[in-house]
Amino acid sequence: MANAWEIIFRKGVHLPQIGWSLDAQSRVARSFISHAHSDHVARHPEVLCTPATARFLHARIPGQRLIHELPFGRPHELEFGVTATLYPAGHILGSAQIHLSSAEHGSLLYTGDFKLRPGLAAEPCATPRADTLIMETTFGLPRYVMPPESAVIAQIIAFCQQTVADGATPALLCYSLGKSQEVLLALATAGLPIMLHAETLRLTRVYEKLGMAFPPFREFAGREVAGHIVICPAHSSGLLSRIPAVRTAVITGWALDPSTIYRSRCTAAFPLSDHADYPSLLKFVELVQPKRVLTLHGFAREFAATLRQRGVDALALGHANQLDLFTPSPA
């Protein structure tokens, strides 16, 4: 590569050589949006995303914008001789990685949030090769090893069934977009009726319009909640106050930390995550085979150090091991 990718990190990744940002958290001229969670979007006038993410953006941030909807695997020509291709990230439905290819700069893969292990409510994660890899490292410490999803789902179902048998109502706390739909599908064999928080229900209807089928559910109704499982966001204190006997369980990868159950003030915590755990992060780097890695989010500095110990050229964006403006030396 005669002129490697120039990468600026400031509330998102910016690529000045082509004038595009990646998951910019504040308004910019144009940005790739990997998925529609609130910490990855803003009111950009021009965006590039998958068709599913475009639907979620319309649902969550109404307004006029120029949207380039790009299906997975279809090359799209940007300016300056750069080709963009989106690949599934496995995080939520429609979540995407962007692969940029240029004769001048080489190839770059930006993961956004991703999960290498297969889930129930997202497309399987892809692992295209790239010279430069910018990857999220939320669970970038060795202690974050997720148990098998099947075992966690069995525990969640057992919690719900026992709670109902005790005359109480189980309330599962999870993000309204992505995690709630994963949990809803996981409860298909629970044998209990399910109620959804209004926002969770609204976004689940978008999933249905995108072709995903779910077990039966209905909107939350306080007077009829007995015997049901309730799925709602963690901030739903008003809804929870309307349930006479409620037992709450938070569904998050952070449940691997013993303190989570106390910090969340829940009866239980179950480690079902839509992010890659530590072994998956290492496996992803092995599969992509990058010449250099830039880590982002979570334990980015620690994971970059781990990669360097393994002989990989790695730095953490936004941390003391690099300047705000990072320009890799030519390979």
FENKASUL-V511908 format. One record per residue. N is the residue number from 1. RES is the residue in one letter. SS is DSSP state (H for helix, E for strand, L for the rest). OMEGA is omega in whole degrees, 0 to 359 (* if undefined). D_CENTER is the distance of its C-alpha to the mean C-alpha in Angstrom with 2 decimals. Layout:
n={N	N}
res={RES	RES}
ss={SS	SS}
omega={OMEGA	OMEGA}
d_center={D_CENTER	D_CENTER}
This chain:
n={1	2	3	4	5	6	7	8	9	10	11	12	13	14	15	16	17	18	19	20	21	22	23	24	25	26	27	28	29	30	31	32	33	34	35	36	37	38	39	40	41	42	43	44	45	46	47	48	49	50	51	52	53	54	55	56	57	58	59	60	61	62	63	64	65	66	67	68	69	70	71	72	73	74	75	76	77	78	79	80	81	82	83	84	85	86	87	88	89	90	91	92	93	94	95	96	97	98	99	100	101	102	103	104	105	106	107	108	109	110	111	112	113	114	115	116	117	118	119	120	121	122	123	124	125	126	127	128	129	130	131	132	133	134	135	136	137	138	139	140	141	142	143	144	145	146	147	148	149	150	151	152	153	154	155	156	157	158	159	160	161	162	163	164	165	166	167	168	169	170	171	172	173	174	175	176	177	178	179	180	181	182	183	184	185	186	187	188	189	190	191	192	193	194	195	196	197	198	199	200	201	202	203	204	205	206	207	208	209	210	211	212	213	214	215	216	217	218	219	220	221	222	223	224	225	226	227	228	229	230	231	232	233	234	235	236	237	238	239	240	241	242	243	244	245	246	247	248	249	250	251	252	253	254	255	256	257	258	259	260	261	262	263	264	265	266	267	268	269	270	271	272	273	274	275	276	277	278	279	280	281	282	283	284	285	286	287	288	289	290	291	292	293	294	295	296	297	298	299	300	301	302	303	304	305	306	307	308	309	310	311	312	313	314	315	316	317	318	319	320	321	322	323	324	325	326	327	328	329	330	331}
res={M	A	N	A	W	E	I	I	F	R	K	G	V	H	L	P	Q	I	G	W	S	L	D	A	Q	S	R	V	A	R	S	F	I	S	H	A	H	S	D	H	V	A	R	H	P	E	V	L	C	T	P	A	T	A	R	F	L	H	A	R	I	P	G	Q	R	L	I	H	E	L	P	F	G	R	P	H	E	L	E	F	G	V	T	A	T	L	Y	P	A	G	H	I	L	G	S	A	Q	I	H	L	S	S	A	E	H	G	S	L	L	Y	T	G	D	F	K	L	R	P	G	L	A	A	E	P	C	A	T	P	R	A	D	T	L	I	M	E	T	T	F	G	L	P	R	Y	V	M	P	P	E	S	A	V	I	A	Q	I	I	A	F	C	Q	Q	T	V	A	D	G	A	T	P	A	L	L	C	Y	S	L	G	K	S	Q	E	V	L	L	A	L	A	T	A	G	L	P	I	M	L	H	A	E	T	L	R	L	T	R	V	Y	E	K	L	G	M	A	F	P	P	F	R	E	F	A	G	R	E	V	A	G	H	I	V	I	C	P	A	H	S	S	G	L	L	S	R	I	P	A	V	R	T	A	V	I	T	G	W	A	L	D	P	S	T	I	Y	R	S	R	C	T	A	A	F	P	L	S	D	H	A	D	Y	P	S	L	L	K	F	V	E	L	V	Q	P	K	R	V	L	T	L	H	G	F	A	R	E	F	A	A	T	L	R	Q	R	G	V	D	A	L	A	L	G	H	A	N	Q	L	D	L	F	T	P	S	P	A}
ss={L	L	L	L	L	E	E	E	E	L	L	L	E	E	E	L	L	L	L	E	E	E	L	L	L	L	L	L	L	E	E	E	L	L	L	L	L	H	H	H	L	L	L	L	L	E	E	E	E	L	H	H	H	H	H	H	H	H	H	H	L	L	L	L	L	E	E	E	E	L	L	L	L	L	L	E	E	L	L	L	L	E	E	E	E	E	E	E	L	L	L	L	L	L	L	E	E	E	E	E	E	E	L	L	L	E	E	E	E	E	L	L	L	L	L	L	L	L	L	L	L	L	L	L	L	L	L	L	L	L	L	E	E	E	E	E	L	L	L	L	L	L	L	L	L	L	L	L	H	H	H	H	H	H	H	H	H	H	H	H	H	H	H	H	H	L	L	L	E	E	E	E	E	L	L	L	L	L	H	H	H	H	H	H	H	H	H	H	H	L	L	L	L	E	E	E	L	H	H	H	H	H	H	H	H	H	H	H	H	L	L	L	L	L	L	L	L	E	E	L	L	H	H	H	L	L	L	L	E	E	E	E	L	L	L	L	H	H	H	H	L	L	L	L	L	E	E	E	E	E	E	L	H	H	H	H	L	L	L	H	H	H	H	L	L	L	L	E	E	E	L	L	L	L	L	L	L	H	H	H	H	H	H	H	H	H	H	H	L	L	L	E	E	E	E	E	L	L	L	H	H	H	H	H	H	H	H	H	H	L	L	L	E	E	E	E	L	L	L	L	L	L	L	L	E	E	E	L	L	L	L}
omega={180	185	188	181	173	188	176	179	176	185	184	181	177	178	187	182	179	176	178	171	180	181	176	184	172	188	173	183	179	185	165	177	184	178	193	171	191	182	179	184	172	184	178	178	180	183	173	182	176	176	180	178	177	179	179	176	178	182	187	181	179	178	181	176	175	183	172	180	185	177	178	172	181	180	180	183	172	178	171	176	181	177	179	175	179	179	180	179	177	185	171	180	179	180	189	164	175	178	180	182	183	176	182	187	186	182	180	175	175	187	199	174	182	175	182	179	181	177	182	189	178	178	179	182	177	181	179	180	181	177	179	180	171	189	174	185	183	183	187	174	184	182	183	176	184	174	179	182	181	179	179	178	178	179	179	180	179	177	181	182	180	179	179	178	179	179	178	181	177	176	181	185	180	180	181	179	175	183	181	181	175	180	179	177	180	182	184	182	184	180	180	176	188	173	181	168	186	180	176	179	182	180	176	175	176	175	181	178	177	172	181	180	182	170	183	177	176	178	181	175	188	184	184	189	183	177	182	163	178	174	184	176	183	184	187	183	179	178	182	180	181	180	186	179	186	172	185	175	178	182	186	175	179	176	174	175	182	183	185	182	180	179	180	181	180	175	183	175	184	185	172	188	173	175	176	175	187	178	179	177	178	180	181	179	179	183	181	178	180	173	176	182	171	184	190	176	176	182	185	183	181	182	176	178	177	179	179	177	179	176	180	175	187	175	178	176	177	180	189	183	173	177	177	175	183	177	181	175	180	180	*}
d_center={31.32	33.78	31.35	27.92	24.82	25.14	21.97	21.98	19.34	19.67	16.81	15.02	16.50	19.73	21.77	25.29	26.94	25.37	24.61	20.90	18.02	14.39	11.92	15.03	14.74	18.35	20.37	21.43	23.49	20.81	17.20	14.72	11.63	8.65	7.17	8.84	7.37	10.56	9.97	9.36	12.31	16.05	19.21	19.80	22.84	21.57	18.14	17.03	14.26	14.24	16.48	13.92	11.91	15.47	16.28	13.55	14.68	18.20	17.48	15.88	17.79	21.10	23.35	24.72	22.94	23.38	20.50	20.66	18.96	18.57	18.15	16.74	19.47	21.78	23.00	23.40	25.96	25.22	28.03	29.80	29.61	25.85	24.13	20.44	18.78	15.28	13.88	11.24	8.07	7.76	4.11	5.88	9.36	10.20	7.18	9.45	10.89	14.19	17.34	20.31	23.78	26.96	30.45	30.83	27.60	26.45	22.94	19.62	16.11	13.12	9.87	7.35	4.18	5.60	7.51	11.19	12.54	13.02	11.70	13.64	11.68	9.98	11.99	12.80	11.44	14.27	15.91	18.25	20.62	20.86	23.21	20.76	17.21	14.86	12.02	9.57	11.36	10.02	12.26	14.89	17.93	19.98	19.95	16.32	17.03	15.46	18.25	18.42	16.35	19.70	21.30	18.75	18.94	22.71	22.72	20.85	23.34	26.22	25.31	25.32	28.52	30.32	29.43	30.86	33.83	34.53	34.77	31.59	28.37	24.99	22.18	18.63	16.42	12.74	10.50	12.35	9.66	7.82	9.04	12.50	12.92	12.04	14.59	16.96	17.27	17.75	20.60	22.56	25.14	25.49	28.49	27.81	27.30	24.06	23.75	20.78	20.49	21.45	18.18	16.32	19.18	19.03	15.48	16.35	19.34	17.31	15.70	19.35	20.53	18.16	19.97	18.12	20.63	20.27	22.89	25.06	23.84	25.38	24.88	25.64	29.40	30.68	34.14	33.00	30.17	32.31	31.27	27.77	24.27	22.40	18.64	17.80	15.67	16.78	18.84	20.99	24.16	26.36	25.37	25.67	29.06	30.31	29.93	33.16	32.07	28.36	26.48	22.90	20.20	16.81	14.04	11.83	11.67	13.89	16.51	17.68	19.31	22.51	22.52	19.47	21.74	24.18	21.95	20.37	23.91	22.98	25.12	22.53	19.07	17.30	14.85	12.45	8.97	5.72	5.99	9.17	12.27	15.25	17.13	14.30	13.91	17.67	17.80	15.48	17.85	20.74	19.77	19.05	22.25	21.83	24.83	22.84	19.42	17.96	15.42	13.16	11.74	12.70	15.69	15.95	19.75	20.32	18.34	20.13	23.34	22.69	22.29	25.47	27.28	26.46	27.95	24.92	25.21	22.25	21.73	19.21	18.56	19.64	21.69	25.41	25.53	25.41	26.62	24.60	25.70	25.07	27.12	27.20	30.72	31.74	31.27}
